């Protein structure tokens, strides 16, 4: 049962990381500090996922997934949905930042031309 609790704890850690990533992406800023925080959160999330994977590869992990199939599916589906939203936010912010860079380059070209 302790292994079950450890698996559930790790699933919750992955969910928490994913929520934190969403909050960082959704705050409206896309500054260097925000990017560093998002990068850190993804690194932490990856560590948690790898650890969870190692737990699930054990006999107890396989037993957990078999016995707790509904709860497992619910948590994984939630993570996948949240990831989809995060990826869409990231895509949008990247596109917006690209547009801002294009505008800055145009302004720079105009300034150089006007000199």
The first five atom37 places (N, CA, C, CB, O) and aatype in JSON, in Angstrom:
{
  "aatype": [20, 20, 20, 20, 20, 20, 20, 20, 20, 20, 20, 20, 20, 20, 20, 20, 20, 20, 20, 20, 20, 20, 20, 20, 20, 20, 20, 20, 20, 20, 20, 20, 20, 20, 20, 20, 20, 20, 20, 20, 20, 20, 20, 20, 20, 20, 20, 20, 20, 20, 20, 20, 20, 20, 20, 20, 20, 20, 20, 20, 20, 20, 20, 20, 20, 20, 20, 20, 20, 20, 20, 20, 20, 20, 20, 20, 20, 20, 20, 20, 20, 20, 20, 20, 20, 20, 20, 20, 20, 20, 20, 20, 20, 20, 20, 20, 20, 20, 20, 20, 20, 20, 20, 20, 20, 20, 20, 20, 20, 20, 20, 20, 20, 20, 20],
  "atom_mask": [
    [1, 1, 1, 1, 1],
    [1, 1, 1, 1, 1],
    [1, 1, 1, 1, 1],
    [1, 1, 1, 1, 1],
    [1, 1, 1, 1, 1],
    [1, 1, 1, 1, 1],
    [1, 1, 1, 1, 1],
    [1, 1, 1, 1, 1],
    [1, 1, 1, 1, 1],
    [1, 1, 1, 1, 1],
    [1, 1, 1, 1, 1],
    [1, 1, 1, 1, 1],
    [1, 1, 1, 1, 1],
    [1, 1, 1, 1, 1],
    [1, 1, 1, 1, 1],
    [1, 1, 1, 1, 1],
    [1, 1, 1, 1, 1],
    [1, 1, 1, 1, 1],
    [1, 1, 1, 1, 1],
    [1, 1, 1, 1, 1],
    [1, 1, 1, 1, 1],
    [1, 1, 1, 1, 1],
    [1, 1, 1, 1, 1],
    [1, 1, 1, 1, 1],
    [1, 1, 1, 1, 1],
    [1, 1, 1, 1, 1],
    [1, 1, 1, 1, 1],
    [1, 1, 1, 1, 1],
    [1, 1, 1, 1, 1],
    [1, 1, 1, 1, 1],
    [1, 1, 1, 1, 1],
    [1, 1, 1, 1, 1],
    [1, 1, 1, 1, 1],
    [1, 1, 1, 1, 1],
    [1, 1, 1, 1, 1],
    [1, 1, 1, 1, 1],
    [1, 1, 1, 1, 1],
    [1, 1, 1, 1, 1],
    [1, 1, 1, 1, 1],
    [1, 1, 1, 1, 1],
    [1, 1, 1, 1, 1],
    [1, 1, 1, 1, 1],
    [1, 1, 1, 1, 1],
    [1, 1, 1, 1, 1],
    [1, 1, 1, 1, 1],
    [1, 1, 1, 1, 1],
    [1, 1, 1, 1, 1],
    [1, 1, 1, 1, 1],
    [1, 1, 1, 1, 1],
    [1, 1, 1, 1, 1],
    [1, 1, 1, 1, 1],
    [1, 1, 1, 1, 1],
    [1, 1, 1, 1, 1],
    [1, 1, 1, 1, 1],
    [1, 1, 1, 1, 1],
    [1, 1, 1, 1, 1],
    [1, 1, 1, 1, 1],
    [1, 1, 1, 1, 1],
    [1, 1, 1, 1, 1],
    [1, 1, 1, 1, 1],
    [1, 1, 1, 1, 1],
    [1, 1, 1, 1, 1],
    [1, 1, 1, 1, 1],
    [1, 1, 1, 1, 1],
    [1, 1, 1, 1, 1],
    [1, 1, 1, 1, 1],
    [1, 1, 1, 1, 1],
    [1, 1, 1, 1, 1],
    [1, 1, 1, 1, 1],
    [1, 1, 1, 1, 1],
    [1, 1, 1, 1, 1],
    [1, 1, 1, 1, 1],
    [1, 1, 1, 1, 1],
    [1, 1, 1, 1, 1],
    [1, 1, 1, 1, 1],
    [1, 1, 1, 1, 1],
    [1, 1, 1, 1, 1],
    [1, 1, 1, 1, 1],
    [1, 1, 1, 1, 1],
    [1, 1, 1, 1, 1],
    [1, 1, 1, 1, 1],
    [1, 1, 1, 1, 1],
    [1, 1, 1, 1, 1],
    [1, 1, 1, 1, 1],
    [1, 1, 1, 1, 1],
    [1, 1, 1, 1, 1],
    [1, 1, 1, 1, 1],
    [1, 1, 1, 1, 1],
    [1, 1, 1, 1, 1],
    [1, 1, 1, 1, 1],
    [1, 1, 1, 1, 1],
    [1, 1, 1, 1, 1],
    [1, 1, 1, 1, 1],
    [1, 1, 1, 1, 1],
    [1, 1, 1, 1, 1],
    [1, 1, 1, 1, 1],
    [1, 1, 1, 1, 1],
    [1, 1, 1, 1, 1],
    [1, 1, 1, 1, 1],
    [1, 1, 1, 1, 1],
    [1, 1, 1, 1, 1],
    [1, 1, 1, 1, 1],
    [1, 1, 1, 1, 1],
    [1, 1, 1, 1, 1],
    [1, 1, 1, 1, 1],
    [1, 1, 1, 1, 1],
    [1, 1, 1, 1, 1],
    [1, 1, 1, 1, 1],
    [1, 1, 1, 1, 1],
    [1, 1, 1, 1, 1],
    [1, 1, 1, 1, 1],
    [1, 1, 1, 1, 1],
    [1, 1, 1, 1, 1],
    [1, 1, 1, 1, 1],
    [1, 1, 1, 1, 1]
  ],
  "atom_positions": [
    [[0.82, -1.2, 0.0], [0.0, 0.0, 0.0], [0.86, 1.26, 0.0], [-0.93, 0.0, 1.2], [0.47, 2.28, -0.55]],
    [[2.03, 1.18, 0.62], [2.92, 2.35, 0.64], [3.38, 2.71, -0.77], [4.14, 2.09, 1.55], [3.51, 3.88, -1.1]],
    [[3.62, 1.68, -1.6], [4.0, 1.94, -2.98], [2.85, 2.61, -3.74], [4.42, 0.63, -3.69], [3.08, 3.49, -4.57]],
    [[1.62, 2.2, -3.44], [0.46, 2.84, -4.06], [0.46, 4.33, -3.72], [-0.86, 2.18, -3.59], [0.25, 5.18, -4.59]],
    [[0.68, 4.63, -2.47], [0.72, 6.03, -2.03], [1.85, 6.79, -2.71], [0.88, 6.1, -0.51], [1.69, 7.96, -3.05]],
    [[2.98, 6.13, -2.9], [4.1, 6.78, -3.57], [3.76, 7.06, -5.03], [5.37, 5.89, -3.48], [4.12, 8.12, -5.56]],
    [[3.09, 6.14, -5.67], [2.66, 6.34, -7.06], [1.68, 7.51, -7.14], [2.01, 5.06, -7.64], [1.82, 8.4, -7.98]],
    [[0.68, 7.5, -6.25], [-0.31, 8.59, -6.24], [0.36, 9.93, -5.95], [-1.4, 8.31, -5.19], [0.0, 10.94, -6.55]],
    [[1.31, 9.94, -5.05], [2.03, 11.17, -4.72], [2.76, 11.71, -5.95], [3.03, 10.93, -3.57], [2.75, 12.91, -6.2]],
    [[3.39, 10.82, -6.71], [4.11, 11.25, -7.89], [3.18, 11.73, -8.98], [4.96, 10.13, -8.42], [3.5, 12.68, -9.7]],
    [[2.04, 11.1, -9.13], [1.06, 11.58, -10.1], [0.64, 12.99, -9.72], [-0.18, 10.63, -10.16], [0.53, 13.87, -10.58]],
    [[0.4, 13.21, -8.43], [0.01, 14.54, -7.95], [1.13, 15.56, -8.19], [-0.35, 14.49, -6.46], [0.85, 16.71, -8.51]],
    [[2.39, 15.14, -8.04], [3.51, 16.05, -8.31], [3.54, 16.45, -9.78], [4.84, 15.39, -7.92], [3.78, 17.62, -10.1]],
    [[3.29, 15.5, -10.66], [3.24, 15.81, -12.1], [2.09, 16.77, -12.38], [3.08, 14.51, -12.93], [2.25, 17.72, -13.15]],
    [[0.94, 16.52, -11.78], [-0.2, 17.43, -11.94], [0.13, 18.83, -11.42], [-1.43, 16.87, -11.22], [-0.2, 19.83, -12.05]],
    [[0.77, 18.88, -10.28], [1.14, 20.17, -9.69], [2.12, 20.93, -10.59], [1.76, 19.96, -8.29], [1.98, 22.13, -10.79]],
    [[3.11, 20.21, -11.13], [4.05, 20.84, -12.06], [3.32, 21.37, -13.28], [5.13, 19.84, -12.49], [3.6, 22.48, -13.75]],
    [[2.39, 20.58, -13.8], [1.66, 20.97, -15.0], [0.78, 22.19, -14.73], [0.8, 19.8, -15.5], [0.68, 23.08, -15.57]],
    [[0.16, 22.24, -13.56], [-0.64, 23.42, -13.18], [0.25, 24.66, -13.04], [-1.39, 23.16, -11.85], [-0.13, 25.75, -13.48]],
    [[1.41, 24.48, -12.44], [2.34, 25.61, -12.26], [2.82, 26.13, -13.62], [3.54, 25.19, -11.4], [2.98, 27.34, -13.8]],
    [[3.05, 25.23, -14.54], [3.45, 25.64, -15.89], [2.32, 26.46, -16.52], [3.78, 24.41, -16.78], [2.57, 27.51, -17.12]],
    [[1.09, 25.99, -16.37], [-0.06, 26.73, -16.9], [-0.11, 28.13, -16.3], [-1.38, 25.97, -16.61], [-0.26, 29.11, -17.03]],
    [[0.01, 28.23, -14.99], [-0.06, 29.53, -14.33], [1.04, 30.46, -14.83], [0.06, 29.36, -12.8], [0.8, 31.66, -15.02]],
    [[2.23, 29.92, -15.05], [3.33, 30.74, -15.55], [3.08, 31.2, -16.98], [4.64, 29.97, -15.48], [3.4, 32.33, -17.34]],
    [[2.51, 30.33, -17.79], [2.22, 30.69, -19.18], [1.03, 31.63, -19.28], [1.95, 29.44, -20.0], [0.98, 32.48, -20.17]],
    [[0.09, 31.5, -18.37], [-1.16, 32.25, -18.44], [-1.06, 33.64, -17.81], [-2.25, 31.47, -17.77], [-2.0, 34.43, -17.92]],
    [[0.06, 33.95, -17.17], [0.13, 35.23, -16.44], [0.29, 36.44, -17.34], [1.28, 35.19, -15.47], [0.25, 37.57, -16.86]],
    [[0.46, 36.23, -18.64], [0.5, 37.35, -19.57], [1.9, 37.83, -19.9], [-0.27, 38.47, -19.01], [2.08, 38.54, -20.89]],
    [[2.89, 37.47, -19.11], [4.27, 37.88, -19.38], [5.03, 36.76, -20.05], [4.99, 38.3, -18.07], [4.66, 35.59, -19.95]],
    [[6.08, 37.12, -20.72], [6.93, 36.13, -21.36], [8.36, 36.64, -21.29], [6.49, 35.84, -22.84], [9.09, 36.65, -22.28]],
    [[8.74, 37.08, -20.1], [10.06, 37.65, -19.86], [11.04, 36.52, -19.57], [10.03, 38.66, -18.69], [10.65, 35.36, -19.41]],
    [[12.33, 36.87, -19.51], [13.37, 35.88, -19.27], [13.13, 35.11, -17.98], [14.73, 36.56, -19.23], [13.32, 33.89, -17.93]],
    [[12.73, 35.81, -16.93], [12.48, 35.15, -15.65], [11.35, 34.11, -15.77], [12.12, 36.19, -14.57], [11.42, 33.03, -15.19]],
    [[10.33, 34.47, -16.55], [9.21, 33.55, -16.76], [9.69, 32.32, -17.52], [8.07, 34.24, -17.53], [9.3, 31.19, -17.19]],
    [[10.51, 32.52, -18.53], [11.03, 31.4, -19.31], [11.89, 30.49, -18.46], [11.82, 31.91, -20.51], [11.83, 29.27, -18.59]],
    [[12.7, 31.08, -17.59], [13.55, 30.29, -16.7], [12.69, 29.47, -15.74], [14.52, 31.19, -15.92], [12.99, 28.3, -15.48]],
    [[11.64, 30.06, -15.23], [10.74, 29.35, -14.31], [10.04, 28.2, -15.04], [9.69, 30.32, -13.72], [9.94, 27.1, -14.51]],
    [[9.56, 28.47, -16.24], [8.88, 27.44, -17.02], [9.85, 26.3, -17.34], [8.3, 28.03, -18.33], [9.49, 25.13, -17.23]],
    [[11.05, 26.65, -17.71], [12.07, 25.63, -18.0], [12.34, 24.78, -16.77], [13.37, 26.3, -18.48], [12.43, 23.55, -16.86]],
    [[12.48, 25.43, -15.61], [12.71, 24.71, -14.36], [11.55, 23.77, -14.05], [12.92, 25.69, -13.19], [11.75, 22.62, -13.66]],
    [[10.33, 24.26, -14.24], [9.14, 23.43, -13.97], [9.08, 22.22, -14.89], [7.87, 24.27, -14.12], [8.71, 21.13, -14.46]],
    [[9.44, 22.41, -16.15], [9.47, 21.28, -17.08], [10.54, 20.27, -16.68], [9.7, 21.76, -18.52], [10.34, 19.06, -16.8]],
    [[11.69, 20.76, -16.2], [12.74, 19.85, -15.75], [12.29, 19.04, -14.53], [14.02, 20.64, -15.41], [12.53, 17.84, -14.46]],
    [[11.64, 19.71, -13.58], [11.12, 19.02, -12.4], [10.05, 18.01, -12.79], [10.55, 20.03, -11.4], [10.0, 16.9, -12.27]],
    [[9.22, 18.41, -13.71], [8.15, 17.53, -14.18], [8.73, 16.29, -14.84], [7.22, 18.27, -15.17], [8.25, 15.18, -14.63]],
    [[9.77, 16.49, -15.65], [10.41, 15.35, -16.3], [11.0, 14.38, -15.27], [11.51, 15.84, -17.25], [10.86, 13.17, -15.42]],
    [[11.64, 14.91, -14.22], [12.18, 14.05, -13.17], [11.06, 13.24, -12.5], [12.93, 14.89, -12.11], [11.21, 12.05, -12.25]],
    [[9.95, 13.92, -12.23], [8.82, 13.23, -11.59], [8.22, 12.17, -12.5], [7.74, 14.24, -11.2], [7.85, 11.09, -12.04]],
    [[8.14, 12.46, -13.78], [7.59, 11.49, -14.73], [8.52, 10.28, -14.84], [7.38, 12.14, -16.11], [8.06, 9.14, -14.88]],
    [[9.82, 10.52, -14.9], [10.77, 9.4, -14.99], [10.72, 8.53, -13.74], [12.19, 9.92, -15.2], [10.8, 7.31, -13.82]],
    [[10.59, 9.17, -12.58], [10.48, 8.4, -11.35], [9.18, 7.61, -11.33], [10.57, 9.32, -10.12], [9.16, 6.44, -10.94]],
    [[8.09, 8.25, -11.74], [6.81, 7.57, -11.82], [6.89, 6.38, -12.77], [5.71, 8.55, -12.27], [6.34, 5.31, -12.49]],
    [[7.56, 6.58, -13.87], [7.72, 5.49, -14.84], [8.45, 4.32, -14.2], [8.49, 5.98, -16.09], [8.07, 3.16, -14.39]],
    [[9.5, 4.62, -13.44], [10.24, 3.52, -12.8], [9.37, 2.8, -11.76], [11.52, 4.07, -12.12], [9.48, 1.59, -11.6]],
    [[8.51, 3.54, -11.07], [7.6, 2.91, -10.11], [6.59, 2.02, -10.83], [6.86, 3.97, -9.27], [6.26, 0.93, -10.35]],
    [[6.11, 2.47, -11.97], [5.09, 1.73, -12.7], [5.64, 0.48, -13.38], [4.44, 2.63, -13.72], [4.89, -0.43, -13.72]],
    [[6.94, 0.44, -13.58], [7.55, -0.73, -14.2], [7.72, -1.89, -13.22], [8.89, -0.37, -14.79], [8.02, -3.01, -13.64]],
    [[7.52, -1.63, -11.93], [7.61, -2.69, -10.94], [6.31, -3.48, -10.93], [7.9, -2.1, -9.53], [5.3, -3.06, -11.5]],
    [[6.34, -4.63, -10.27], [5.12, -5.45, -10.16], [4.03, -4.7, -9.41], [5.42, -6.77, -9.44], [2.85, -4.78, -9.77]],
    [[4.41, -3.97, -8.38], [3.42, -3.2, -7.61], [2.82, -2.1, -8.48], [4.07, -2.59, -6.34], [1.62, -1.83, -8.4]],
    [[3.65, -1.47, -9.32], [3.14, -0.44, -10.22], [2.16, -0.99, -11.22], [4.28, 0.22, -10.94], [1.12, -0.38, -11.5]],
    [[2.48, -2.15, -11.78], [1.57, -2.79, -12.73], [0.27, -3.19, -12.05], [2.22, -4.02, -13.36], [-0.82, -3.07, -12.62]],
    [[0.39, -3.66, -10.82], [-0.79, -4.03, -10.03], [-1.64, -2.79, -9.74], [-0.38, -4.71, -8.71], [-2.87, -2.84, -9.81]],
    [[-0.97, -1.69, -9.42], [-1.69, -0.44, -9.15], [-2.51, -0.01, -10.36], [-0.71, 0.68, -8.77], [-3.69, 0.3, -10.23]],
    [[-1.88, 0.0, -11.52], [-2.58, 0.43, -12.73], [-3.76, -0.5, -13.02], [-1.61, 0.46, -13.94], [-4.83, -0.05, -13.44]],
    [[-3.57, -1.79, -12.8], [-4.65, -2.75, -13.06], [-5.81, -2.56, -12.08], [-4.12, -4.19, -12.97], [-6.97, -2.59, -12.47]],
    [[-5.49, -2.36, -10.8], [-6.54, -2.26, -9.78], [-7.18, -0.88, -9.74], [-5.96, -2.59, -8.42], [-8.36, -0.75, -9.41]],
    [[-6.42, 0.12, -10.06], [-6.91, 1.5, -9.97], [-7.09, 2.11, -11.36], [-5.93, 2.37, -9.13], [-6.82, 3.29, -11.57]],
    [[-7.54, 1.3, -12.3], [-7.63, 1.71, -13.7], [-8.42, 3.01, -13.89], [-8.27, 0.61, -14.51], [-7.98, 3.88, -14.64]],
    [[-9.56, 3.15, -13.24], [-10.37, 4.35, -13.41], [-9.65, 5.59, -12.89], [-11.72, 4.19, -12.7], [-9.6, 6.62, -13.57]],
    [[-9.1, 5.49, -11.7], [-8.38, 6.63, -11.12], [-7.15, 6.97, -11.97], [-7.96, 6.32, -9.67], [-6.86, 8.14, -12.2]],
    [[-6.43, 5.95, -12.42], [-5.25, 6.13, -13.24], [-5.63, 6.86, -14.54], [-4.58, 4.77, -13.56], [-5.0, 7.85, -14.91]],
    [[-6.66, 6.36, -15.22], [-7.09, 6.99, -16.47], [-7.53, 8.43, -16.26], [-8.23, 6.19, -17.1], [-7.22, 9.3, -17.08]],
    [[-8.23, 8.68, -15.17], [-8.7, 10.03, -14.87], [-7.52, 10.99, -14.71], [-9.56, 10.03, -13.6], [-7.52, 12.09, -15.27]],
    [[-6.53, 10.57, -13.94], [-5.36, 11.44, -13.69], [-4.56, 11.65, -14.98], [-4.44, 10.82, -12.6], [-4.16, 12.78, -15.28]],
    [[-4.34, 10.6, -15.72], [-3.55, 10.72, -16.96], [-4.29, 11.58, -17.97], [-3.25, 9.32, -17.56], [-3.67, 12.41, -18.64]],
    [[-5.58, 11.39, -18.1], [-6.37, 12.22, -19.03], [-6.32, 13.69, -18.63], [-7.82, 11.74, -19.08], [-6.23, 14.56, -19.49]],
    [[-6.37, 13.96, -17.33], [-6.28, 15.33, -16.86], [-4.91, 15.94, -17.22], [-6.51, 15.39, -15.34], [-4.83, 17.08, -17.67]],
    [[-3.86, 15.17, -17.01], [-2.51, 15.65, -17.35], [-2.41, 15.93, -18.85], [-1.44, 14.61, -16.92], [-1.86, 16.95, -19.26]],
    [[-2.94, 15.03, -19.66], [-2.88, 15.2, -21.12], [-3.66, 16.45, -21.55], [-3.45, 13.94, -21.84], [-3.19, 17.21, -22.39]],
    [[-4.84, 16.67, -20.97], [-5.64, 17.86, -21.31], [-4.9, 19.13, -20.9], [-7.02, 17.8, -20.62], [-4.86, 20.11, -21.66]],
    [[-4.34, 19.12, -19.7], [-3.61, 20.29, -19.23], [-2.38, 20.55, -20.11], [-3.19, 20.11, -17.77], [-2.06, 21.7, -20.4]],
    [[-1.71, 19.49, -20.52], [-0.57, 19.65, -21.41], [-0.97, 20.25, -22.75], [0.11, 18.31, -21.64], [-0.26, 21.08, -23.3]],
    [[-2.12, 19.84, -23.25], [-2.61, 20.39, -24.52], [-2.82, 21.9, -24.4], [-3.92, 19.71, -24.95], [-2.44, 22.66, -25.29]],
    [[-3.42, 22.31, -23.3], [-3.64, 23.74, -23.07], [-2.28, 24.46, -22.93], [-4.51, 23.95, -21.79], [-2.09, 25.53, -23.5]],
    [[-1.36, 23.85, -22.19], [-0.04, 24.47, -22.02], [0.69, 24.61, -23.35], [0.8, 23.65, -21.05], [1.31, 25.64, -23.61]],
    [[0.62, 23.59, -24.17], [1.29, 23.66, -25.47], [0.67, 24.72, -26.37], [1.24, 22.3, -26.17], [1.37, 25.42, -27.1]],
    [[-0.65, 24.85, -26.31], [-1.32, 25.88, -27.1], [-0.93, 27.28, -26.61], [-2.86, 25.71, -27.02], [-0.67, 28.17, -27.41]],
    [[-0.88, 27.46, -25.28], [-0.43, 28.74, -24.73], [1.01, 29.04, -25.14], [-0.56, 28.75, -23.2], [1.34, 30.17, -25.5]],
    [[1.85, 28.04, -25.08], [3.25, 28.22, -25.45], [3.38, 28.57, -26.93], [4.06, 26.93, -25.13], [4.17, 29.43, -27.31]],
    [[2.6, 27.89, -27.76], [2.61, 28.18, -29.2], [2.16, 29.62, -29.46], [1.7, 27.2, -29.97], [2.77, 30.33, -30.25]],
    [[1.1, 30.03, -28.78], [0.57, 31.38, -28.96], [1.59, 32.43, -28.5], [-0.75, 31.54, -28.19], [1.82, 33.42, -29.18]],
    [[2.19, 32.2, -27.35], [3.16, 33.17, -26.83], [4.4, 33.24, -27.73], [3.57, 32.79, -25.4], [4.96, 34.31, -27.94]],
    [[4.81, 32.1, -28.26], [5.95, 32.08, -29.17], [5.62, 32.84, -30.45], [6.35, 30.63, -29.5], [6.45, 33.6, -30.95]],
    [[4.42, 32.63, -30.97], [3.99, 33.34, -32.18], [3.94, 34.85, -31.92], [2.61, 32.82, -32.66], [4.41, 35.64, -32.74]],
    [[3.35, 35.24, -30.78], [3.27, 36.66, -30.43], [4.65, 37.29, -30.29], [2.48, 36.84, -29.13], [4.89, 38.41, -30.74]],
    [[5.54, 36.56, -29.66], [6.91, 37.05, -29.49], [7.61, 37.19, -30.84], [7.72, 36.12, -28.57], [8.36, 38.14, -31.07]],
    [[7.36, 36.23, -31.74], [7.92, 36.32, -33.08], [7.43, 37.55, -33.82], [7.57, 35.08, -33.88], [8.19, 38.21, -34.52]],
    [[6.15, 37.85, -33.66], [5.58, 39.04, -34.3], [6.21, 40.31, -33.73], [4.04, 39.07, -34.11], [6.51, 41.25, -34.47]],
    [[6.41, 40.34, -32.42], [7.05, 41.5, -31.8], [8.47, 41.67, -32.32], [7.05, 41.36, -30.27], [8.92, 42.79, -32.56]],
    [[9.18, 40.57, -32.5], [10.54, 40.66, -33.03], [10.55, 41.18, -34.47], [11.22, 39.28, -32.98], [11.42, 41.97, -34.84]],
    [[9.59, 40.75, -35.27], [9.48, 41.25, -36.64], [9.26, 42.76, -36.63], [8.33, 40.55, -37.39], [9.89, 43.49, -37.41]],
    [[8.38, 43.23, -35.76], [8.11, 44.67, -35.67], [9.36, 45.43, -35.23], [6.94, 44.95, -34.69], [9.65, 46.51, -35.75]],
    [[10.07, 44.89, -34.27], [11.31, 45.54, -33.83], [12.34, 45.61, -34.95], [11.9, 44.8, -32.63], [13.02, 46.63, -35.1]],
    [[12.44, 44.55, -35.73], [13.38, 44.56, -36.85], [12.97, 45.57, -37.91], [13.47, 43.17, -37.48], [13.82, 46.23, -38.51]],
    [[11.66, 45.69, -38.15], [11.18, 46.7, -39.1], [11.52, 48.11, -38.62], [9.66, 46.56, -39.32], [11.98, 48.95, -39.39]],
    [[11.29, 48.35, -37.32], [11.6, 49.66, -36.75], [13.1, 49.94, -36.84], [11.12, 49.73, -35.28], [13.52, 51.06, -37.13]],
    [[13.88, 48.92, -36.58], [15.32, 49.07, -36.65], [15.76, 49.41, -38.08], [16.01, 47.79, -36.16], [16.61, 50.27, -38.29]],
    [[15.17, 48.71, -39.06], [15.51, 48.97, -40.45], [15.13, 50.39, -40.85], [14.82, 47.97, -41.35], [15.87, 51.04, -41.59]],
    [[13.99, 50.86, -40.38], [13.56, 52.22, -40.68], [14.51, 53.22, -40.06], [12.13, 52.46, -40.18], [14.87, 54.21, -40.7]],
    [[14.92, 52.99, -38.83], [15.87, 53.89, -38.16], [17.21, 53.93, -38.87], [16.07, 53.47, -36.7], [17.8, 54.99, -39.04]],
    [[17.68, 52.78, -39.28], [18.97, 52.73, -40.0], [18.84, 53.45, -41.34], [19.44, 51.25, -40.22], [19.74, 54.2, -41.74]],
    [[17.73, 53.24, -42.04], [17.5, 53.86, -43.33], [17.39, 55.38, -43.19], [16.24, 53.3, -43.98], [17.88, 56.12, -44.04]],
    [[16.76, 55.84, -42.11], [16.54, 57.27, -41.94], [17.83, 58.0, -41.58], [15.49, 57.52, -40.88], [17.91, 59.22, -41.76]],
    [[18.83, 57.31, -41.09], [20.1, 57.95, -40.75], [20.85, 58.16, -42.01], [20.94, 57.11, -39.76], [21.96, 58.69, -41.98]]
  ]
}
